[in-house]
């Protein structure tokens, strides 16, 4: 079963020795609000780019049309 985005973010935080509270602070959010988003796995694409930036990671979200290989 694939990992949720929330699970992936938690893994990267551990590897970066960063707490969820620190990440929330870097994003200008309360720990409680950010923890709720992690638990609900409820992020906008913009938030995912911001989280990636705060974690010194790259993030790519795209659809690839199977018949034309066009990326959207």
N, C-alpha and C positions, 0 to 999 in steps of 0.2 A: 504494500500500500504506500503510495507517495506521501512524502512529508507535507504538512501544511506550511504556509508561509510563516505562520507564527512559530512553528517548530524549527524551521530553518533559521529564523532570526535568533531564537534562543541558542541554537548551536553555535552560530557565528559569535554571539556575545561571549559565550564560554571560551571559545578559541581566542578571542581578543581580550580575555580577562576583564570584561566589562559587565557591570550589572545592568539589569533592566532599568533600574532607577537612573543610572548614569546615562543610558541611551535615551530615556524619556526626557531627562534634563537637556541633553544635547539637542533634542528635537523641539524643545520648548513646550513639552506636555507634562502633565502631572503623572506620577508613577501609576496612580490608580487608573487614570484614563488609558494610558498606554497598555497596562496589564489587561484591561478589559478588551482592548483591540486585539491583543495577542491571543487571548482566550477565545474570542469570537472569530478570529482569523478574518478581520474586517479592515482591509486597507485599500485606499485608492492607489492607482498607479503612481500618482504624484508622491504620495507618502512612501511608497516602496523605493522610489528614487532617492528621497530624502534619507530614509533609513540606510540605504546602501552607502550613501555619501558619508553619513555619520559613522558607519562601520568600516570605512575605507575599502569598499567593495564596488564592483560594477554590477549593474542590474539591467537586464534586457527583457522587455515584454513585447511579444509580437505573435502574430498569427502568420502561418505560412500556408498559402493555398496549395493543396496537394497537386492539383492539375496543372498549375502554371508556375509553381514555386515562388510566386509573388509574396513578398513580406509586407505585412500591414501592421 
